[in-house]
């Protein structure tokens, strides 16, 4: 069974990762407290309640962006560091900036004046995005949040599931993140089969773990044993992709990504984030114990 070199990963994070991801690692694997994670997330908050400042590494604007809100809420949830004041501010920003249909756009205007990945550009007409709205709504539902923004976002996502139109891999990932926690479980169970069919029919998932380029494998859609989309993939396929993920650890101890690296800073930020993600997925799937000593060796 392929497993990661934890000591090497710890040293990579210490050498190259931002404080946020070092705090995530401490919380998830080294007995750290929740408060340092909450504080690290709060450092990216703006006065308008949203989040920016390159919390999402590809958008290096100080201004608030939906993808940064998405990552902030996900991090608070992951670390059991949920904070009603931070979440309430983010919801206020989402409500004030929501498109007419509800939800959140992919990229908000204002990014143009700041360094950003080439694919980070506002879409004409500023329509709602499943890639951002789905994970935000799913995380809020996981905490039983009640808010007008969430009600409208939920309605928008259900409509898009019934009338999918064009969908990309990131859209489907957003839908599955929503279905993971939305309260209407019967509807969610039906929807995962419906969307899963499109996943294969439209070639949005790559089953070959050795495929090159910016592809999306089963673990992108169903990273954890309890993921609602895990049923779409057989066990041998999941195991092959877990093997590939574990082998993806580089000589410096970290993991990297399969999309273009456009900025040295963004590359390191992403690598730190994805290294913690990789360790999380491998631990949840039984590839290591998920516990380390202070020095970084296995507990």
MOJOQUI-V856820 format. One record per backbone hydrogen bond with DSSP energy under -0.5 kcal/mol. NH is the residue of the N-H (numbers start at 1). CO is the residue of the C=O. Records with the same first field share a line. If there is no record, write none. Layout:
NH = CO / CO
This chain:
6 = 4
9 = 5
10 = 6
11 = 7
12 = 8
13 = 9
14 = 10
15 = 11
16 = 12
17 = 12 / 13
21 = 18
22 = 18
23 = 19
24 = 20
25 = 21
26 = 22
27 = 23
28 = 24
29 = 25
30 = 25 / 26
32 = 26
37 = 34
38 = 34
39 = 35
40 = 36
41 = 37
42 = 38
43 = 39
44 = 41
45 = 42
46 = 50
49 = 46
52 = 44
53 = 61
54 = 59 / 61
55 = 52
57 = 55
59 = 56
60 = 58 / 115
65 = 51
69 = 65
70 = 66
71 = 67
72 = 68
73 = 69
74 = 70
75 = 71
76 = 72
77 = 73
78 = 74
79 = 75
80 = 77
81 = 76
87 = 83
88 = 84
89 = 85
90 = 86
91 = 87
92 = 88
93 = 89
94 = 90
95 = 91
96 = 92
97 = 93
98 = 94 / 95
102 = 99
111 = 108
113 = 110
114 = 111
117 = 58
120 = 117
121 = 119
126 = 123
129 = 104
133 = 129
134 = 130
136 = 132
137 = 133
138 = 134
139 = 135
140 = 136
141 = 137
142 = 138
143 = 139 / 140
144 = 141
145 = 140
151 = 147
152 = 148
153 = 149
154 = 150
155 = 151
156 = 152
157 = 153
158 = 154
159 = 155
160 = 156
161 = 157
162 = 158
163 = 159
164 = 161
172 = 168
173 = 169
174 = 170
175 = 171
176 = 172
177 = 173
178 = 174
179 = 175
180 = 176
181 = 178
182 = 178
185 = 183
188 = 184
189 = 185
190 = 186
191 = 187
192 = 188
193 = 189
194 = 190
195 = 191
196 = 192
197 = 193
198 = 194
199 = 195
200 = 196
201 = 197
202 = 198
203 = 200
204 = 199
205 = 199
206 = 216
207 = 205
209 = 207
211 = 208
215 = 213
217 = 215
220 = 217
221 = 217 / 218
222 = 218
227 = 224
230 = 227
232 = 229
233 = 230
238 = 234
239 = 235
240 = 236
241 = 237
242 = 238
243 = 239
244 = 240
245 = 241
246 = 242
247 = 243
248 = 244 / 245
249 = 246
250 = 254
253 = 250
255 = 271
262 = 260
267 = 263
268 = 264
269 = 265
270 = 266
271 = 267
272 = 268
273 = 269
274 = 270
275 = 271
276 = 272
277 = 273
278 = 274
279 = 275
280 = 276
281 = 277
282 = 278
283 = 279
284 = 280
285 = 281
286 = 283
287 = 282
288 = 282
292 = 29
293 = 297
296 = 293
299 = 291
